[in-house]
Amino acid sequence: MGSASKQSNKPGGKAAGDRRARIAELRAAEQRRDRRNKIIASVVVGVLVIGAIATGTWIVMDANKDKKAKEAAASAPIDGVQTFGDLSRNHVKEKVTYPQTPPVGGDHNAVWLDCMGHVYDQPVENERAVHSLEHGAVWVTYNDKATPDDIKALSDKVQATPYSLMSPYPDEKGTITLSAWSTQLVVDSASDPRVNAFFTKYVQGQQTQEPGASCTMGSM
């Protein structure tokens, strides 16, 4: 019987050994997968980091390029622009007779016009518009020679540009007039490339008498 007992234990011992070997094999395979996944994850992270660095570098370079382009445009002369020297800046309550039409500066009302991309469909007060120019706004005006397409294009431009305003000005001689403090340009069409150049150079440009002053709410 002792011999029979030994023979019955042999298959069980072999099966247990096989299970241990199989478990060890599965664990080894799992460890290999873990190592492989970690390597893949590291590579992916590395690629993402390199990509982020490259993207960030490109953004910085592009921003610097755009800044330099704007600085170059702001310093470049614009053909046809007139300047009028130093102008008075007193606050007055009465109407002012200005030498330019539309005016580009001088004494003005203490209350400015909202000029954060505001498009007015009626003529505005000179004295309040001049105050907006003092704050660095560009004022776009036009007479009845301007076409509907001109008016639409200029309206879109103004509405997209803080520190600008637009209004009809029936008495002006030029079809379209762009005014900044002590600065003015007359053009025949909204498609004239000098329009964009004027905005680039004079919206909150060097001519601004009160840089950063409010262009909303229109009161001191």
C-alpha positions as a Python dict, from the first residue, in 0.01 Angstrom:
ca = {
    (1, 'M'): (0, 0, 0),
    (2, 'G'): (290, 228, 73),
    (3, 'S'): (405, 182, -283),
    (4, 'A'): (60, 267, -417),
    (5, 'S'): (50, 585, -208),
    (6, 'K'): (377, 709, -356),
    (7, 'Q'): (255, 646, -708),
    (8, 'S'): (-66, 848, -648),
    (9, 'N'): (135, 1153, -527),
    (10, 'K'): (355, 1174, -836),
    (11, 'P'): (91, 1312, -1079),
    (12, 'G'): (-16, 1577, -827),
    (13, 'G'): (342, 1692, -776),
    (14, 'K'): (398, 1720, -1151),
    (15, 'A'): (78, 1923, -1196),
    (16, 'A'): (177, 2164, -919),
    (17, 'G'): (516, 2212, -1080),
    (18, 'D'): (355, 2280, -1416),
    (19, 'R'): (128, 2542, -1262),
    (20, 'R'): (422, 2715, -1094),
    (21, 'A'): (610, 2719, -1421),
    (22, 'R'): (309, 2854, -1607),
    (23, 'I'): (257, 3125, -1344),
    (24, 'A'): (624, 3220, -1365),
    (25, 'E'): (600, 3234, -1745),
    (26, 'L'): (289, 3456, -1729),
    (27, 'R'): (456, 3686, -1478),
    (28, 'A'): (763, 3714, -1695),
    (29, 'A'): (545, 3794, -1995),
    (30, 'E'): (357, 4055, -1793),
    (31, 'Q'): (683, 4214, -1681),
    (32, 'R'): (800, 4224, -2041),
    (33, 'R'): (473, 4396, -2141),
    (34, 'D'): (511, 4645, -1857),
    (35, 'R'): (866, 4726, -1962),
    (36, 'R'): (759, 4760, -2326),
    (37, 'N'): (463, 4984, -2233),
    (38, 'K'): (689, 5202, -2017),
    (39, 'I'): (933, 5238, -2305),
    (40, 'I'): (651, 5327, -2545),
    (41, 'A'): (505, 5575, -2295),
    (42, 'S'): (847, 5734, -2246),
    (43, 'V'): (893, 5768, -2620),
    (44, 'V'): (546, 5919, -2661),
    (45, 'V'): (606, 6165, -2377),
    (46, 'G'): (940, 6255, -2527),
    (47, 'V'): (783, 6318, -2867),
    (48, 'L'): (508, 6528, -2708),
    (49, 'V'): (759, 6730, -2508),
    (50, 'I'): (973, 6788, -2815),
    (51, 'G'): (660, 6881, -3010),
    (52, 'A'): (547, 7120, -2736),
    (53, 'I'): (890, 7281, -2725),
    (54, 'A'): (895, 7312, -3102),
    (55, 'T'): (541, 7454, -3106),
    (56, 'G'): (622, 7696, -2826),
    (57, 'T'): (937, 7805, -3003),
    (58, 'W'): (741, 7854, -3326),
    (59, 'I'): (474, 8058, -3143),
    (60, 'V'): (736, 8279, -2980),
    (61, 'M'): (921, 8323, -3308),
    (62, 'D'): (597, 8398, -3491),
    (63, 'A'): (491, 8646, -3222),
    (64, 'N'): (830, 8817, -3239),
    (65, 'K'): (809, 8828, -3618),
    (66, 'D'): (458, 8977, -3599),
    (67, 'K'): (573, 9230, -3340),
    (68, 'K'): (867, 9336, -3555),
    (69, 'A'): (641, 9367, -3858),
    (70, 'K'): (401, 9589, -3666),
    (71, 'E'): (687, 9800, -3532),
    (72, 'A'): (824, 9841, -3884),
    (73, 'A'): (478, 9936, -4014),
    (74, 'A'): (431, 10181, -3728),
    (75, 'S'): (759, 10357, -3805),
    (76, 'A'): (717, 10364, -4183),
    (77, 'P'): (590, 10688, -4341),
    (78, 'I'): (249, 10682, -4511),
    (79, 'D'): (218, 10872, -4835),
    (80, 'G'): (-32, 11159, -4814),
    (81, 'V'): (-50, 11186, -4435),
    (82, 'Q'): (-63, 11544, -4306),
    (83, 'T'): (46, 11647, -3958),
    (84, 'F'): (-41, 11972, -3784),
    (85, 'G'): (208, 12014, -3498),
    (86, 'D'): (126, 12088, -3135),
    (87, 'L'): (-240, 12159, -3066),
    (88, 'S'): (-414, 12295, -2757),
    (89, 'R'): (-590, 12051, -2525),
    (90, 'N'): (-817, 12261, -2306),
    (91, 'H'): (-1160, 12138, -2197),
    (92, 'V'): (-1433, 12377, -2307),
    (93, 'K'): (-1812, 12381, -2300),
    (94, 'E'): (-1872, 12598, -2607),
    (95, 'K'): (-1849, 12501, -2972),
    (96, 'V'): (-1502, 12520, -3124),
    (97, 'T'): (-1413, 12643, -3474),
    (98, 'Y'): (-1146, 12405, -3599),
    (99, 'P'): (-910, 12477, -3890),
    (100, 'Q'): (-937, 12121, -4023),
    (101, 'T'): (-1250, 11945, -4150),
    (102, 'P'): (-1288, 11703, -3980),
    (103, 'P'): (-1081, 11837, -3689),
    (104, 'V'): (-770, 11657, -3571),
    (105, 'G'): (-717, 11816, -3231),
    (106, 'G'): (-739, 12130, -3024),
    (107, 'D'): (-967, 12239, -2742),
    (108, 'H'): (-1251, 11995, -2686),
    (109, 'N'): (-1540, 11887, -2470),
    (110, 'A'): (-1462, 11717, -2139),
    (111, 'V'): (-1680, 11422, -2245),
    (112, 'W'): (-1536, 11201, -2517),
    (113, 'L'): (-1718, 10973, -2759),
    (114, 'D'): (-1721, 10600, -2704),
    (115, 'C'): (-1451, 10477, -2937),
    (116, 'M'): (-1402, 10107, -2877),
    (117, 'G'): (-1493, 10015, -3233),
    (118, 'H'): (-1807, 10231, -3236),
    (119, 'V'): (-1981, 10299, -3566),
    (120, 'Y'): (-2220, 10596, -3558),
    (121, 'D'): (-2481, 10629, -3831),
    (122, 'Q'): (-2527, 11004, -3771),
    (123, 'P'): (-2275, 11291, -3752),
    (124, 'V'): (-2119, 11332, -3409),
    (125, 'E'): (-2001, 11634, -3210),
    (126, 'N'): (-1658, 11752, -3321),
    (127, 'E'): (-1562, 11849, -2969),
    (128, 'R'): (-1629, 11504, -2830),
    (129, 'A'): (-1465, 11323, -3122),
    (130, 'V'): (-1151, 11533, -3075),
    (131, 'H'): (-1137, 11421, -2713),
    (132, 'S'): (-1141, 11060, -2838),
    (133, 'L'): (-848, 11142, -3065),
    (134, 'E'): (-662, 11268, -2760),
    (135, 'H'): (-703, 10920, -2612),
    (136, 'G'): (-538, 10759, -2913),
    (137, 'A'): (-841, 10675, -3127),
    (138, 'V'): (-858, 10682, -3506),
    (139, 'W'): (-1171, 10854, -3635),
    (140, 'V'): (-1302, 10741, -3976),
    (141, 'T'): (-1538, 10980, -4154),
    (142, 'Y'): (-1699, 10978, -4497),
    (143, 'N'): (-1929, 11183, -4719),
    (144, 'D'): (-2191, 11084, -4976),
    (145, 'K'): (-1923, 10996, -5232),
    (146, 'A'): (-1839, 10682, -5034),
    (147, 'T'): (-2000, 10370, -5178),
    (148, 'P'): (-2203, 10121, -4973),
    (149, 'D'): (-1914, 9875, -5012),
    (150, 'D'): (-1671, 10136, -4877),
    (151, 'I'): (-1895, 10202, -4578),
    (152, 'K'): (-1939, 9830, -4508),
    (153, 'A'): (-1565, 9760, -4527),
    (154, 'L'): (-1480, 10055, -4305),
    (155, 'S'): (-1751, 9962, -4055),
    (156, 'D'): (-1612, 9609, -4030),
    (157, 'K'): (-1262, 9745, -3981),
    (158, 'V'): (-1369, 9985, -3707),
    (159, 'Q'): (-1585, 9732, -3525),
    (160, 'A'): (-1287, 9497, -3508),
    (161, 'T'): (-1054, 9769, -3376),
    (162, 'P'): (-1062, 9904, -3021),
    (163, 'Y'): (-970, 10274, -3004),
    (164, 'S'): (-1145, 10361, -3328),
    (165, 'L'): (-1478, 10516, -3427),
    (166, 'M'): (-1662, 10603, -3745),
    (167, 'S'): (-1930, 10849, -3845),
    (168, 'P'): (-2064, 11028, -4155),
    (169, 'Y'): (-1925, 11376, -4217),
    (170, 'P'): (-2118, 11539, -4505),
    (171, 'D'): (-1906, 11857, -4512),
    (172, 'E'): (-1565, 11695, -4562),
    (173, 'K'): (-1402, 11742, -4901),
    (174, 'G'): (-1246, 11399, -4930),
    (175, 'T'): (-1451, 11085, -4983),
    (176, 'I'): (-1300, 10913, -4677),
    (177, 'T'): (-1092, 11079, -4409),
    (178, 'L'): (-886, 10908, -4141),
    (179, 'S'): (-799, 11128, -3845),
    (180, 'A'): (-576, 11081, -3544),
    (181, 'W'): (-451, 11349, -3305),
    (182, 'S'): (-281, 11617, -3519),
    (183, 'T'): (-274, 11370, -3811),
    (184, 'Q'): (-495, 11315, -4114),
    (185, 'L'): (-516, 11114, -4436),
    (186, 'V'): (-773, 11144, -4716),
    (187, 'V'): (-842, 10848, -4947),
    (188, 'D'): (-1089, 10775, -5224),
    (189, 'S'): (-1168, 10414, -5136),
    (190, 'A'): (-1175, 10178, -4839),
    (191, 'S'): (-959, 9939, -5042),
    (192, 'D'): (-667, 10184, -5040),
    (193, 'P'): (-383, 9997, -4861),
    (194, 'R'): (-301, 10314, -4670),
    (195, 'V'): (-618, 10262, -4465),
    (196, 'N'): (-474, 9956, -4291),
    (197, 'A'): (-136, 10126, -4261),
    (198, 'F'): (-298, 10426, -4092),
    (199, 'F'): (-475, 10204, -3840),
    (200, 'T'): (-155, 10013, -3766),
    (201, 'K'): (45, 10328, -3711),
    (202, 'Y'): (-200, 10557, -3535),
    (203, 'V'): (-438, 10347, -3323),
    (204, 'Q'): (-282, 10421, -2981),
    (205, 'G'): (18, 10542, -3177),
    (206, 'Q'): (300, 10776, -3080),
    (207, 'Q'): (78, 11078, -3143),
    (208, 'T'): (-152, 10975, -2855),
    (209, 'Q'): (-170, 11247, -2593),
    (210, 'E'): (-310, 11025, -2315),
    (211, 'P'): (-193, 10668, -2380),
    (212, 'G'): (-415, 10406, -2223),
    (213, 'A'): (-694, 10651, -2137),
    (214, 'S'): (-1045, 10508, -2153),
    (215, 'C'): (-1235, 10498, -2479),
    (216, 'T'): (-1565, 10393, -2320),
    (217, 'M'): (-1828, 10555, -2098),
    (218, 'G'): (-1734, 10898, -2231),
    (219, 'S'): (-1684, 11093, -1910),
    (220, 'M'): (-1398, 11217, -1696),
}
